[in-house]
Amino acid sequence: MTNPTKIRARVTVTLKNGVLDPQGKAIESALTSLGVEGVEGVRQGKLFDIELAPAEAERARELLTAACEKLLANTVIENYRIELVEG
Amino acid sequence: MKAAVIVFPGSNREGDVARALKQAGADVTTVWHADTELPPGTDLAVLPGGFSYGDYLRCGAIAGRASVMDAVRAHAARGGLVLGICNGFQILCESGLLPGVLMRNAGLHFICRRQFLRVERNDTAFTRAYAAGQAIDVAIAHGEGNYVADEETLARLEGDGRVAFRYADRDGAVTPAANPNGSLNNIAGIYSEKLNVLGLMPHPENLIDDLVGGTDGRGLFQSLLAA
C-alpha cells in the first residue's frame, strides 16, 4: 500500500492583456541592446512552486484557487494558471 | 479627534504622519498590524507610507490582508474616516477598500521630489481647509504610483466626483507633463463611495513646517480636525 503523496503545484501569475507592463518593456529593450535579435515582446509574470499536504486533486485545485483569489493574484490586473504535479 | 496610526513591518512614515496629526491637534496612538481592534473611540484610522513586508508579492498585498485590516474595514463600513498615504494607498487598493491598482511608474524610476496637486473638491472631511481647484505643493516618493483602473471603474470615479487630487503644475493645470508616473487622468488620490476613505500617493505630511520648505500639507490634517 502506498502512502498518499504530497502534492506539488506550480502557479503562474501573468498580467492581463492590455495591462501596460513597463518592466516587460524595459527587459525587451535591454535584450535588444544586448544583441538578442528577434524579440518582439516581453511580459513579466510571477511563478510560485507550492507544496500541499496529500489531498485529492480536486480539493487541491480548490485550495490553490482560493490562494490565488485571496492573495497570489490581483485579479484586477492579473490572470493565474494552476498546474498540479503529484509526487 | 482620535487618530490610530497603523504600523506594519516595513512601515516607515508613521512618525511623520503622527507629527502632522499632533500638530493639527489630534490625539494619536499607534496600532500594531496584528491587533484585531482599533482603540475605542477611534475617529480616524491612518495607514502610513513605507514598504510594508518589503513590497513582497505586490506593494500592499500582504498588509492588505493583515488582521487589523478587518477592523479598518469595519470602521470604514460604519462611516469612520480612513486615510492611506503612499504605501497606505496601495494597501487600501489591495484590501478592497478602494478600487484600482497602483502599478510600476511608467518611467520605471523611483521618483522622490516635490509635486503640485490640484485639490478637486473641498467639501470632504479631508479637504475643507483648501479651496476647490487650489494647487498645493507637496512631495512624492514612490516607485509604484501609477494608478490604473478599468474603464468602467474610472468612469464611475470621475462621474461620482471621487477623484481627490490630480498631479498638476504650479498653476493647478492638469497636463500630461505634470503627470510623474503615468496615472490615468493624472489621478493622485481617490475617495471611497461615501467619501470617508481617502488614499493618495503624495505625502502631505512632509510639508507641514517652513523649516522643510512649505506648509501646504497642513490643510489636509486641519481639515480632518475640523471634521
Interface residues (C-beta under 8 A of the other chain):
Chain A: V19 L20 P22 Q23 A26 K46 K70 L71 L72 N74 V76 I77
Chain B: L57 R58 A61 I62 R65 E94 P99 G100 V101 M103 R104 N105 A106 G107 L108 N146 V148 A149 D150 G182
